[in-house]
Amino acid sequence: MKTNKLLTYILILSIAVLTVVTVTPVTQVCADTPGTVTIDESVLEDDILYYNTFTVKFEVTTNQGWFYGGAYIFINNVAVGSTTNTSFEKNYFPEAYAGSHSLYVEANWVNLNLEVAWEDDAASYTVVTCVNRTNIEDLRIDKLHDYESNKGYLDGDDVTVCIIEDRLGCSNNDDEKFHKSLIYSGKNDLYGQPYRRYLDIDYYEHIQYSPGNWSFTQQWNNGTDTIEKKWQELYLENNSSSYSMSSDVHGTYVLATMRQIAPAAKYIFVATDDDAALYSRSVTWIHENFQELGIDIVVMAWGGDVGWETKFSDFAGNGTITVNAAGNSNTTWTSSVHAAYPCSFNSTIGVAGVFDSDHGASTNQSWTRGDLTNGGYGVDIAAICNSTSLDWSPVTGVNEFNFTSSATPIVAGVLALLEQYQDNYKSSTDLSVSIVQKLFEETGDALGSAPSSNTTEVGGCLSWLNDAGGPYPNFPYEYPANFTTYWYGWGIIDAYESFDYFRDNY
């Protein structure tokens, strides 16, 4: 009982003391601004390859009377993360393929009066599509990648490109297997999509069910349920130590070149195993399915059959542009009886090749005919045909792609960028083969210097032909009788001038 009385006495005394004591409140003085958030721009000075990460680094300071709540990180207007740390450093993919883009950090604070305040900081970073940018800059493709009012950023987004080629594979001696420039999307793993950073690809292979019964279908193994596993399966099935030339995995080089120009496009790959019969069947199958597949552009860096003319006319008539290589047999075609197909069809875009200024040959060879490349009748345009440098070696030790097989995906990539622009800004106009031919006629650059050296539109060969006794309204499907040297179609492709003419005239 004594213990209980003692506890009661202590409790009464405590209450009395609390009743007597007067607490004087402390007035909290708050700074006018809550604090600062400062991005370290020194880590953003270098160009960023779209398939690599870059560093986001910033510091947060807090002023008197404010409590820091956290910061949100936005890359190219996409919310990629948040933090409550005052010192932050982390690597992210750029959420973009090319051009100058924004990094934005927004921080928030609250004070004792429950007032909320925000401060932010912004910086820019530049994304590029490849290490060696010579071809892209020479042909002014970089100006399509960069932002421009009424154009935005052109990277091939929402354009469907079908590549018909021998196979998609690489040497198993390459430590990187399929290089990240081939498979990465430049996106971060967000919103519950852990495989968001991989480029999706539809890969069709020829299946012979029985004599006369065949098709091209996608044959993924059981468990191939992610985009990453698609690429793993493609590598496991199509790698070999016996690959020694770029022609062994020609399709890999074509796709890698396309991704330097139009990295955001959707790609459909039809594997033909360097077989003439499969080439023919692939054209038949694409003809039967191109509308259902929504194909905008078909890329074929090989020759075919004059009997395909109706199919190619159907492609053109339904808005699908086919781009074909002129080949590399050192031949000049002068008439329909001396021509090559499908390159010489009026319903397709035939591509010849020229040396660029960085090819290592003598100066007087720059911007002239590439060794062995064909041209003449039916060729619409020329592009750089030597030394498209890849950031890896699909065949060990071979990181360059040459001849008209290299020029063709460059032209197709430019057309994918123009198709994207048309889809977004000129929906009432269809970018048809005839419009593309008109663009090249008006903007193709004459030989002798890079298109990037010209500040105004420079005519291709049309003025030359007219001076030689024209006009020739059916050029390049008609040549003067004394035709001897000019076989580049309307000249060298100038990507930006082609776009600019389309924007101003359609």
Secondary structure, 3 states (H helix, E strand, C coil): CHHHHHHHHHHHHHHHHHHHCCCCCCCCCCCCCCEEEEECHHHHCCCEECCCCEEEEEEEEECCCEEEEEEEEEECCEEEEEECCCEEEEEECCCCCCEEEEEEEEEEEEECCCCEEEEEEEEEEEEECCCCCHHHHHCCCHHHHCCCCCCCCCCCCCCEEEEEECCCCEECCCCCCCCHHHHECCCCCECCECCCCECCEEEEEEEEEECCEEEEECCCCCCCCCHHHHHHHHHHHHEECCCCCHHHHHHHHHHHHHHHHCCCCEEEEEECCCCHHHHHHHHHHHHHHHHHHCCCEEEECCCCCHHHHHHHHHHHHCCCEEEEECCCCCCEECECCECCCCCCCCCCEEEEEECCCCCCCCHHHCCCECCCCCEECCEEEEEECCCEECCCCCECCECEECCHHHHHHHHHHHHHHHHHHHHHHCCCCCCCHHHHHHHHHHHCECCCCCHHHCCCCCCCCHHHHHHCCCCCCCCCCCCCCCCCCCCCCCCECCHHHHHHHHHHHC
